Amino acid sequence: MIGKEANLMDRKKATNRMAFVGIIGNVFLAVFKLVAGLLGHSAAMLSDAVHTLSDVFATFIAYIGVVLSSKEADEKHPFGHERLESVASMFLALILFVTGAGIGIKCIQAIMSKSYLEATLPGVLPVVAAVVSILVKEAMFWYTMYYAKKFNFGAFRADAWHHRSDALSSVGALVGIIGARHGFPILDQVAGIVICIVILYVAIGILNDAIEKMLDTSCDEEFEQGLKDFVMSVAEKENTTIGIDLLRTRKFGEKIYVELEICEDRDMKLWEAHDMAEKIHDAIEEEYPNVKHVMIHVNPS
């Protein structure tokens, strides 16, 4: 119990830290890029600033999603609240999608109207801002992804990819700005379209993953086969011969539910069969932290 409480405290601290780093870091970069884009006359940098600003809202949603999904089960929600984190991921994906689409539409309109020819040549400041953004956002990606994987935070994994997509968009902005400064002003808009494509790709991936976790999708074949092998190994350690008649898994937010039917010797006493099932149940939940609940039914062989 003490270990479980300590883990909950660690999860809470990690959640607060990721939210703090994400919000403060994005606010700083958004303001910096906005000033650099305005003073340096760069459309790509202004688009990048808008993308970064949307990440502030995205981090806040990720934080709320993780906090709400961590609530204990209650009378109205007996299976818990884990799916709220998937809901948060869906919102993050939609925000990312709308942001990317907006950037792409604006750049395409500029190319079609040739308004980029009238734009002032980008200065040196946007170049500096792009380099700083790439370094800072990539660091934020690795920081957030480390804790997201450690505590299995789906919403913060999505938020980490927001950071990575922002770093990639800054790479595109850097290419566009340098191209514009060397006599190819259209590259500033082309870079914006590339940024749009990257953002849309990431958004669709996050949305697809969140939808899968909302629809009780089963785990992949590799996971289920590994689970079967583990169950058989537990029985072998107990010097008991069993068979597996049925194994079903379903994703519930970031957690997994397992339904298992095993067959045991029909001459076994009821308490012996129950004891074996209980040992398998406990072993699975200890070995697989993401497994929230295991339901085991015993059939006579």
Secondary structure by P-SEA (a helix, b strand, c coil): caaaaaaaaaaaaaaaaaaaaaaaaaaaaaaaaaaaaaaaccaaaaaaaaaaaaaaaaaaaaaaaaaaaaccccccccccccaaaaaaaaaaaaaaaaaaaaaaaaaaaaaaaccccccccccaaaaaaaaaaaaaaaaaaaaaaaaaaacccaaaaaaaaaaaaaaaaaaaaaaaaaaaaacccaaaaaaaaaaaaaaaaaaaaaaaaaaaaaacccccaaaaaaaaaaaaaaaaaacbbbbbcbbbbbbcccbbbbbbbbbccccccaaaaaaaaaaaaaaaaaacccccbbbbbbbcc
